Amino acid sequence: MSMNLPTPIARYIEANARLDIDGMLKPFLRDAVFIDNGKRFTGEAAIRQLFEEEVIPVKAIFTPDTVRDEGGDVVVEGPAHGDFPGSPLRFTYRFTLANGAIKMLETTV
C-alpha cells in the first residue's frame, strides 16, 4: 500500500482486500466499537457478525485514496467496490487508535 497509514489501519485494509475476516478483526481491541452508517457494533463477536453478514457476502473492498489526522483520529477516504447497489460508493472511515490497535471505527457514506 502506497499510503502512509498507521500499522493497525494498514493491516485492516490489507485484510479487507483479501476478504479475510480473521485478519480484519486482528487489529481491533477486543472491546472495540465499529459504527457502520449509524449502527453500533461493540466487541469482537458483534464486529465479526457485521463482517460475516454485511461485508463478505457483497465482497465489499475499501480502497483508500486520502488520509488525514483530524483531532487525533485518522480519517481515511476512498471508494468501496463490491456486489452492492451503487458500487462503487465513496466512504469515510474514521479510526480511533489506542495501544497500537483500533479502538473505534466509524464508517459513513
DOZA-404571 format. One line per field, with one value per residue (C-alpha): residue number from 1; residue in three letters; x, y, z. Coordinates in nm, 4 decimals, always signed. Example, Ala and Ser with C-alpha at 12.3 -4.5 7.8 and 13.67 -1.06 7.14 Angstrom:
2
num = (1,2)
residuo = (ALA,SER)
u = (+1.2300,+1.3670)
v = (-0.4500,-0.1060)
w = (+0.7800,+0.7140)
This chain:
109
num = (1,2,3,4,5,6,7,8,9,10,11,12,13,14,15,16,17,18,19,20,21,22,23,24,25,26,27,28,29,30,31,32,33,34,35,36,37,38,39,40,41,42,43,44,45,46,47,48,49,50,51,52,53,54,55,56,57,58,59,60,61,62,63,64,65,66,67,68,69,70,71,72,73,74,75,76,77,78,79,80,81,82,83,84,85,86,87,88,89,90,91,92,93,94,95,96,97,98,99,100,101,102,103,104,105,106,107,108,109)
residuo = (MET,SER,MET,ASN,LEU,PRO,THR,PRO,ILE,ALA,ARG,TYR,ILE,GLU,ALA,ASN,ALA,ARG,LEU,ASP,ILE,ASP,GLY,MET,LEU,LYS,PRO,PHE,LEU,ARG,ASP,ALA,VAL,PHE,ILE,ASP,ASN,GLY,LYS,ARG,PHE,THR,GLY,GLU,ALA,ALA,ILE,ARG,GLN,LEU,PHE,GLU,GLU,GLU,VAL,ILE,PRO,VAL,LYS,ALA,ILE,PHE,THR,PRO,ASP,THR,VAL,ARG,ASP,GLU,GLY,GLY,ASP,VAL,VAL,VAL,GLU,GLY,PRO,ALA,HIS,GLY,ASP,PHE,PRO,GLY,SER,PRO,LEU,ARG,PHE,THR,TYR,ARG,PHE,THR,LEU,ALA,ASN,GLY,ALA,ILE,LYS,MET,LEU,GLU,THR,THR,VAL)
u = (+0.0000,+0.1476,-0.0259,+0.1487,-0.1100,-0.0642,+0.0069,-0.3300,-0.5189,-0.2929,-0.3411,-0.7194,-0.7302,-0.4940,-0.7071,-1.0233,-0.8703,-0.8408,-1.1890,-1.0127,-1.2408,-0.9828,-0.7253,-0.9752,-1.0524,-0.6926,-0.6067,-0.9105,-0.9105,-1.1343,-1.3849,-1.3618,-1.6602,-1.7482,-2.0150,-2.1366,-2.3558,-2.5045,-2.5384,-2.3184,-2.1339,-1.9399,-1.6860,-1.5219,-1.8289,-2.0539,-1.7920,-1.7327,-2.1068,-2.1091,-1.8272,-1.9926,-2.3342,-2.2633,-1.9074,-1.8140,-2.1428,-2.1223,-1.7419,-1.7102,-1.3496,-1.2424,-0.9623,-0.8398,-0.7114,-0.6760,-0.5701,-0.5541,-0.5255,-0.8351,-0.8495,-0.6320,-0.8343,-0.7095,-0.9621,-0.9309,-1.1475,-1.1950,-1.4257,-1.5630,-1.6322,-1.8428,-2.1633,-2.3969,-2.6251,-2.4422,-2.0972,-1.8541,-1.9566,-1.7244,-1.6755,-1.5152,-1.3519,-1.2702,-1.0279,-0.9539,-0.6400,-0.5263,-0.2395,-0.1357,-0.4824,-0.8144,-1.0359,-1.3155,-1.4000,-1.6859,-1.7806,-2.0076,-2.1054)
v = (+0.0000,+0.3310,+0.5436,+0.6016,+0.4528,+0.3538,-0.0191,-0.1359,+0.0556,-0.0767,-0.4330,-0.3915,-0.2555,-0.5236,-0.7985,-0.6398,-0.6539,-1.0338,-1.0542,-1.2178,-1.1827,-1.3012,-1.0633,-0.7775,-0.8419,-0.8787,-0.5033,-0.4256,-0.4168,-0.6912,-0.4308,-0.2084,-0.0278,-0.0274,+0.2206,+0.1400,+0.4187,+0.4802,+0.1145,+0.0351,-0.2967,-0.3435,-0.6178,-0.8813,-1.1073,-0.8236,-0.6896,-1.0413,-1.0764,-0.7438,-0.8652,-1.2055,-1.0604,-0.7289,-0.7224,-1.0699,-1.1597,-0.8482,-0.8631,-0.5038,-0.3908,-0.0438,+0.1238,+0.4387,+0.7306,+1.0034,+1.0101,+1.2882,+1.3419,+1.5044,+1.5745,+1.2746,+1.0396,+0.9075,+0.9797,+0.7713,+0.8205,+0.6276,+0.4073,+0.0698,-0.1731,-0.4847,-0.6592,-0.3994,-0.1307,+0.1871,+0.0270,+0.1867,+0.4137,+0.6657,+0.6071,+0.7930,+0.5763,+0.7479,+0.5426,+0.5998,+0.4149,+0.3097,+0.0877,+0.0095,-0.1137,+0.0106,+0.1268,+0.2620,+0.2727,+0.4775,+0.4456,+0.6801,+0.7173)
w = (+0.0000,-0.1041,+0.1621,+0.4934,+0.7298,+1.0936,+1.1155,+1.2564,+0.9862,+0.7098,+0.8395,+0.8486,+0.4918,+0.3604,+0.5199,+0.3782,+0.0301,+0.0810,+0.2423,+0.5385,+0.8430,+1.0973,+0.9516,+0.9570,+1.3250,+1.4407,+1.4546,+1.6742,+2.0533,+2.1944,+2.3196,+2.0120,+1.8669,+1.4965,+1.3875,+1.0381,+0.8995,+1.2442,+1.3522,+1.6531,+1.6965,+2.0203,+2.0797,+1.8674,+1.8274,+1.7088,+1.4679,+1.3313,+1.2717,+1.0842,+0.8592,+0.8058,+0.7225,+0.5503,+0.4140,+0.2919,+0.1141,-0.1059,-0.1393,-0.0131,-0.0509,+0.0605,-0.1346,+0.0417,-0.1596,+0.1060,+0.4694,+0.7268,+1.1002,+1.2454,+1.6178,+1.6988,+1.4785,+1.1457,+0.8706,+0.5560,+0.2491,-0.0707,-0.2743,-0.1711,-0.4530,-0.4366,-0.5312,-0.3808,-0.5276,-0.6279,-0.6248,-0.6047,-0.3178,-0.1578,+0.2158,+0.5032,+0.7701,+1.0997,+1.3104,+1.6777,+1.7865,+2.1343,+2.2493,+1.8912,+1.7916,+1.6561,+1.9433,+1.7257,+1.3582,+1.2207,+0.8553,+0.6639,+0.3004)
